[in-house]
Amino acid sequence: MLIGVITLFAMGCSSSSDTPASGGTTAPGPAGTAQTGQAASAGVPAASRTASFRAPGSTPGTVEVGLVGLKADGRLSTLTLLWTPRYTGAPQGKEISVFDMFDGHSPAVTLVDSVNLKRYLVVQDSRNVELGASGPQTKTSNNTPVSASYTFAAPPADVRTIDVYADDRLLFDDVPVGR
């Protein structure tokens, strides 16, 4: 019984390496990226870094992208991002899709291994349907994040970091590959 109490006490006192640090400090990487440790809203995972870019087309405002993580498991890896439209003057409660955030097309989310010079595309199933969030169906409202996951072939075990792109836009560089 004493061992069980000691074990429970030790588990309660240990810190988790998965808990992000709080605050909003600038991180190395592409312009407009920052570290963050705050969950955006209930049920939405916390982003470890964020990036933003001007909303395409004539929409005034920006699109914020949050990096939740990249986890390799066996032959596949899963990238989880948060998409948040930050439009000025958008009607409250109006649905905005990732498709809308890219001015009428779904972004091609890819991973780039800059060491081995390889680009990883979202995996497709036997019907040629991508195993990733659908741009038109991934919807939210202004200033509210929506989580989206994308599945790729896992990079080799010796690849420790990878870059994340949407179309030709670098979102995050040197993203750690969790194993």
Secondary structure, 3 states (H helix, E strand, C coil): CHHHHHHHHHHHHCCCCCCCCCCCCECCCCCCCEECCCECCCCCCECCEEEEEECCCCCCEEEEEEEEEEEEECCEEEEEEEEEEEECCCCCCCEEEHHHHCCCCCCCEEEEECCCCEEECECECCCCCECECCCCCCEEECCCCEEEEEEEECCCCCCCEEEEEECCEEEEEEEECEC
